[in-house]
């Protein structure tokens, strides 16, 4: 029995992990295997840079393949577009915020494998998301940061496709 935290993920995030796994298994790993076999046929392996680099790269690829396989096995795909309409914040929500400094911000609550701060995608287990979860449009929530307390107003909550 696994006590692992569920790996909530959007359909787009799930597909990205699947695509990366496919790329590694069907493209990169076979190419590296070919290079290693060629380099091994050249004789002395102790000073053979192609062989040594290839073996190291193959270990990295195999590690990533194991990681991606485990993440996909634990994945619980949640499609925000299929969620019933609600003004309450849950996984997959796109939330409009008014920060205490007066600036407006929109964040998308996604899985830990999908974090992209440049696109305002935050993990559902991040401090900001945790204080937003279960709150409703119009609520004020408190985010405790190392700099101190920040009051944040929730301006909008919508469940739309997250790319």
Secondary structure, DSSP 8 states (H G I E B T S, - for coil): ------EEE-HHHHHHHHHHHHHIIIIIHHHHHHHHHHHHTTS--TT-HHHHHHHHHHHHHHHHHHHHHHHHHTEEE--GGGS---SB--TT-EEEEE-TTS-EEEEEEE-TTS-BGGGTEEETTSHHHHHHTT-BTT-EEEEEETTEEEEEEEEEEE-----
